[in-house]
């Protein structure tokens, strides 16, 4: 991910709750910083499927829930599918993030956008905007 601020997206995600599920601490911090710079409330980051599912349930119990989620496909050797399934059941749009390339198996969520690492905050925010997460 690129470090820095992108004025084009400043505050475009204001008031939106975005779940970050990423097991690489540096990547998670960069995503968190970029999303916060765009005005989002970052939920997480979670570094495991179990932790992510707990955050999903916590956010679902809150008024407004989640507006979108960014999910690393592989968390410490475990596929993130249970998290993606739960988010889909709640109607939360997801974005997959991976270092495996565009051909990676997204399971039942093949239509979900895919960002290949490394990606910048600008690309991440633009992808969230395309999901319609800014128009809750």
C-alpha positions as CSV (number, residue, x, y, z in Angstrom):
1,X,0.0,0.0,0.0
2,X,1.1,3.5,-0.6
3,X,1.6,5.8,2.3
4,X,0.1,9.3,2.1
5,X,-3.0,11.3,1.9
6,X,-5.3,11.5,-1.1
7,X,-7.3,14.7,-1.0
8,X,-9.6,13.5,-3.7
9,X,-11.1,11.0,-1.2
10,X,-10.8,13.1,1.9
11,X,-13.9,12.5,4.0
12,X,-15.9,10.6,1.3
13,X,-16.4,7.8,3.7
14,X,-17.4,10.0,6.7
15,X,-19.7,8.1,9.1
16,X,-19.2,4.8,7.3
17,X,-18.2,1.7,9.3
18,X,-15.7,-0.4,7.4
19,X,-14.5,-3.8,8.7
20,X,-10.8,-4.6,8.0
21,X,-9.7,-8.2,8.1
22,X,-6.0,-8.6,7.5
23,X,-3.4,-10.7,9.2
24,X,-0.3,-8.7,8.1
25,X,0.0,-5.9,10.7
26,X,1.7,-3.4,8.4
27,X,-0.9,-3.8,5.7
28,X,-3.7,-3.6,8.2
29,X,-2.3,-0.3,9.6
30,X,-1.9,1.2,6.2
31,X,-5.5,0.3,5.3
32,X,-6.7,1.6,8.6
33,X,-4.9,4.9,8.1
34,X,-6.2,5.4,4.5
35,X,-9.8,4.6,5.5
36,X,-9.6,6.9,8.6
37,X,-8.2,9.7,6.3
38,X,-11.3,9.3,4.2
39,X,-13.4,9.7,7.3
40,X,-14.4,6.1,7.8
41,X,-14.8,4.5,11.2
42,X,-12.6,1.4,11.0
43,X,-13.9,-1.7,12.7
44,X,-10.9,-4.0,13.5
45,X,-8.6,-4.8,12.2
46,X,-9.1,-8.5,12.8
47,X,-6.3,-11.0,12.0
48,X,-8.2,-14.3,12.2
49,X,-11.5,-15.7,11.1
50,X,-12.7,-16.0,14.7
51,X,-11.8,-12.5,15.6
52,X,-13.5,-11.2,12.4
53,X,-16.7,-13.1,13.1
54,X,-16.8,-11.6,16.6
55,X,-16.4,-8.1,15.1
56,X,-19.1,-8.8,12.6
57,X,-21.6,-9.8,15.3
58,X,-20.6,-6.9,17.5
59,X,-21.1,-4.4,14.6
60,X,-24.4,-6.1,13.6
61,X,-25.8,-5.5,17.1
62,X,-25.0,-1.8,16.7
63,X,-27.3,0.7,15.0
64,X,-26.2,0.9,11.4
65,X,-24.0,-2.2,11.4
66,X,-21.3,-2.3,8.8
67,X,-21.2,-0.4,5.5
68,X,-18.5,-2.5,3.8
69,X,-15.7,-5.0,4.6
70,X,-12.2,-5.5,3.2
71,X,-11.2,-9.2,3.7
72,X,-7.8,-10.7,3.1
73,X,-8.6,-14.1,1.5
74,X,-6.0,-16.1,3.5
75,X,-5.7,-15.4,7.3
76,X,-2.9,-17.3,8.9
77,X,-3.5,-20.2,6.5
78,X,-7.3,-20.2,6.9
79,X,-9.7,-19.2,4.2
80,X,-11.9,-16.2,5.1
81,X,-15.0,-17.7,3.6
82,X,-17.0,-18.0,6.8
83,X,-16.6,-14.3,7.3
84,X,-17.6,-13.5,3.7
85,X,-20.6,-15.8,4.1
86,X,-21.8,-14.1,7.3
87,X,-21.3,-10.6,5.8
88,X,-23.3,-11.6,2.7
89,X,-26.1,-12.9,4.9
90,X,-26.2,-9.5,6.5
91,X,-26.1,-7.7,3.2
92,X,-22.7,-6.1,3.8
93,X,-20.7,-5.5,0.6
94,X,-17.2,-7.1,0.6
95,X,-13.9,-6.5,-1.1
96,X,-11.3,-9.2,-1.2
97,X,-7.6,-8.3,-0.8
98,X,-5.0,-10.9,-1.8
99,X,-1.4,-11.3,-2.8
100,X,-2.4,-14.4,-4.8
101,X,-3.4,-12.5,-8.0
102,X,-6.6,-12.0,-9.9
103,X,-7.2,-15.8,-10.5
104,X,-7.7,-16.6,-6.8
105,X,-10.8,-18.6,-5.8
106,X,-13.4,-16.4,-4.1
107,X,-15.8,-19.3,-3.6
108,X,-19.5,-18.3,-3.5
109,X,-18.5,-14.6,-3.7
110,X,-16.9,-14.5,-7.1
111,X,-18.6,-11.3,-8.0
112,X,-17.0,-9.4,-5.1
113,X,-14.3,-6.9,-6.1
114,X,-10.7,-8.1,-5.8
115,X,-7.7,-5.9,-4.9
116,X,-4.3,-7.4,-5.5
117,X,-1.6,-6.5,-3.1
118,X,0.2,-4.2,-3.1
119,X,-2.6,-1.6,-3.6
120,X,-2.8,2.0,-2.5
121,X,-5.3,3.8,-0.3
122,X,-6.6,5.6,-3.3
123,X,-7.6,2.3,-5.0
124,X,-9.1,0.9,-1.8
125,X,-11.3,4.0,-1.2
126,X,-12.4,4.1,-4.8
127,X,-13.4,0.5,-4.7
128,X,-15.4,1.1,-1.6
129,X,-17.1,4.0,-3.2
130,X,-17.9,1.9,-6.2
131,X,-19.7,-0.6,-3.9
132,X,-22.1,2.2,-2.9
133,X,-20.9,2.1,0.7
134,X,-21.1,5.9,0.7
135,X,-24.8,6.0,-0.1
136,X,-26.3,4.2,2.9
